[in-house]
Amino acid sequence: MVDKAVRGPEELLRPIIEFVLSGLRTFGRTIQLAIAAFRYLVTDLVTLRHPWRDTLQQGWFIVSVTAIPAVLVSIPFGVIVAVQVGSLTQQVGASSVSGAAGGLGVIRQGAPMVTALLLGGAAGSAIASDLGARTIRDEVDALRVMGIDPVRRLVAPRLAAMLALTPLLCMLIIFMGVFTGYVIAVGFQGVTPGSYLSAFSAFAKMSDLWVAIVKSVVFGIIVLIVACQRGLEATAGPRGVANAVNAAVVIGVIAAFGVNLVITQLVSMFLPTQVG
């Protein structure tokens, strides 16, 4: 009895310790994958060996699965922001600043997070399923047998496509969100076009756009690396591929939200909002 009582806490802590260690090992493999992908990307670009055909194919695939959803999501998002901000500013008698408040909300937070959600839910899931299917069909092992690094052949072109297209996707969402907010404010809330644009130009800066683009690129990299890591480590047949896709979407989006919190705090400390 005494022996069991002494061993009881150890038995309870062992699963927790194993879970933490497993998570740390997975995180370490993900970091190694990211470093290898960037190394191969830079090396192939410098030596003119980058597979541009694969990059174009992956870029077109990302555009095909995210462009239309980006428009369909950014329009109602812009409407929601405009309605909520317009209602509050009208109650306090500050309708002239609705353009600034709505525009900054879309640029600083809305567009990067919508980009992360679209990339994680559409592009990330598709990449994880593609690489997972290749893994369980032993195509990835066949590449290794032939002396081809799967990271160089499969991950680096997708990384190049993601780096090139994520800023464009973010700017598309910003344009649609801000334009929708302008239409709602001017057409339905009685705000004059001049006051909306003057307030927006007084508060919004180019630094806000650059921060949004940088955040979107970071989110895209996180989503891509997580999706590739889960896809390349898929096991147990089709069920393993489904689990990899589910994990890629959940982990990628949650990681993007966590990184967004850190970046937002840093931006608020070093680049505070200024009028003028």
Solvent accessible surface area in square Angstrom, and as a share of the most:
residue,aa,sasa,rsa
1,M,189,0.84
2,V,118,0.68
3,D,78,0.41
4,K,154,0.65
5,A,73,0.57
6,V,95,0.55
7,R,142,0.52
8,G,27,0.26
9,P,76,0.48
10,E,100,0.45
11,E,91,0.41
12,L,134,0.67
13,L,96,0.48
14,R,131,0.48
15,P,83,0.52
16,I,103,0.52
17,I,91,0.46
18,E,92,0.41
19,F,159,0.66
20,V,76,0.44
21,L,75,0.37
22,S,51,0.33
23,G,41,0.40
24,L,109,0.54
25,R,129,0.47
26,T,30,0.17
27,F,131,0.54
28,G,29,0.28
29,R,100,0.37
30,T,20,0.12
31,I,75,0.38
32,Q,127,0.57
33,L,18,0.09
34,A,19,0.15
35,I,103,0.52
36,A,16,0.13
37,A,0,0.00
38,F,69,0.29
39,R,127,0.46
40,Y,34,0.13
41,L,10,0.05
42,V,87,0.50
43,T,54,0.31
44,D,3,0.02
45,L,72,0.36
46,V,115,0.66
47,T,70,0.41
48,L,160,0.80
49,R,156,0.57
50,H,10,0.04
51,P,40,0.25
52,W,144,0.51
53,R,185,0.68
54,D,27,0.14
55,T,11,0.06
56,L,128,0.64
57,Q,95,0.42
58,Q,33,0.15
59,G,9,0.08
60,W,181,0.64
61,F,70,0.29
62,I,5,0.03
63,V,52,0.30
64,S,58,0.37
65,V,40,0.23
66,T,3,0.02
67,A,30,0.23
68,I,119,0.60
69,P,45,0.28
70,A,0,0.00
71,V,44,0.25
72,L,115,0.57
73,V,58,0.34
74,S,0,0.00
75,I,67,0.34
76,P,62,0.39
77,F,60,0.25
78,G,1,0.01
79,V,47,0.27
80,I,105,0.53
81,V,26,0.15
82,A,10,0.08
83,V,65,0.38
84,Q,109,0.48
85,V,29,0.17
86,G,2,0.02
87,S,47,0.30
88,L,114,0.57
89,T,14,0.08
90,Q,85,0.38
91,Q,140,0.62
92,V,116,0.67
93,G,69,0.66
94,A,32,0.25
95,S,37,0.24
96,S,59,0.38
97,V,55,0.31
98,S,7,0.05
99,G,0,0.00
100,A,4,0.03
101,A,45,0.35
102,G,8,0.08
103,G,1,0.01
104,L,23,0.11
105,G,31,0.30
106,V,3,0.02
107,I,11,0.06
108,R,60,0.22
109,Q,65,0.29
110,G,4,0.04
111,A,0,0.00
112,P,0,0.00
113,M,22,0.10
114,V,10,0.06
115,T,0,0.00
116,A,0,0.00
117,L,82,0.41
118,L,20,0.10
119,L,1,0.01
120,G,0,0.00
121,G,42,0.40
122,A,26,0.20
123,A,0,0.00
124,G,1,0.01
125,S,21,0.14
126,A,26,0.20
127,I,3,0.01
128,A,0,0.00
129,S,41,0.27
130,D,50,0.26
131,L,0,0.00
132,G,0,0.00
133,A,25,0.19
134,R,72,0.26
135,T,25,0.15
136,I,59,0.30
137,R,140,0.51
138,D,88,0.46
139,E,62,0.28
140,V,2,0.01
141,D,70,0.36
142,A,47,0.37
143,L,27,0.14
144,R,130,0.47
145,V,130,0.74
146,M,129,0.58
147,G,69,0.67
148,I,65,0.33
149,D,51,0.26
150,P,6,0.04
151,V,22,0.13
152,R,65,0.24
153,R,98,0.36
154,L,8,0.04
155,V,0,0.00
156,A,1,0.00
157,P,1,0.01
158,R,8,0.03
159,L,0,0.00
160,A,14,0.11
161,A,2,0.02
162,M,1,0.00
163,L,52,0.26
164,A,62,0.48
165,L,35,0.17
166,T,2,0.01
167,P,27,0.17
168,L,103,0.51
169,L,16,0.08
170,C,0,0.00
171,M,78,0.35
172,L,60,0.30
173,I,1,0.00
174,I,16,0.08
175,F,128,0.53
176,M,35,0.15
177,G,1,0.01
178,V,28,0.16
179,F,104,0.43
180,T,13,0.07
181,G,7,0.07
182,Y,61,0.23
183,V,63,0.36
184,I,26,0.13
185,A,2,0.02
186,V,43,0.24
187,G,55,0.53
188,F,155,0.65
189,Q,35,0.15
190,G,68,0.65
191,V,9,0.05
192,T,81,0.47
193,P,63,0.39
194,G,50,0.48
195,S,31,0.20
196,Y,7,0.03
197,L,98,0.49
198,S,64,0.41
199,A,11,0.09
200,F,45,0.19
201,S,74,0.47
202,A,29,0.23
203,F,51,0.21
204,A,18,0.14
205,K,77,0.32
206,M,120,0.54
207,S,45,0.29
208,D,8,0.04
209,L,44,0.22
210,W,147,0.52
211,V,26,0.15
212,A,0,0.00
213,I,20,0.10
214,V,83,0.48
215,K,3,0.01
216,S,0,0.00
217,V,32,0.18
218,V,47,0.27
219,F,0,0.00
220,G,0,0.00
221,I,35,0.18
222,I,34,0.17
223,V,1,0.01
224,L,0,0.00
225,I,7,0.04
226,V,14,0.08
227,A,1,0.00
228,C,0,0.00
229,Q,6,0.03
230,R,64,0.23
231,G,0,0.00
232,L,24,0.12
233,E,71,0.32
234,A,9,0.07
235,T,95,0.55
236,A,87,0.67
237,G,23,0.22
238,P,109,0.69
239,R,190,0.69
240,G,9,0.09
241,V,20,0.11
242,A,61,0.47
243,N,86,0.44
244,A,6,0.04
245,V,34,0.19
246,N,98,0.50
247,A,18,0.14
248,A,2,0.02
249,V,40,0.23
250,V,70,0.40
251,I,77,0.39
252,G,0,0.00
253,V,25,0.14
254,I,115,0.58
255,A,33,0.26
256,A,0,0.00
257,F,95,0.39
258,G,37,0.36
259,V,45,0.26
260,N,18,0.09
261,L,128,0.64
262,V,86,0.50
263,I,31,0.16
264,T,45,0.26
265,Q,103,0.46
266,L,88,0.44
267,V,28,0.16
268,S,63,0.40
269,M,113,0.50
270,F,143,0.60
271,L,85,0.42
272,P,75,0.47
273,T,62,0.36
274,Q,120,0.53
275,V,104,0.60
276,G,72,0.69
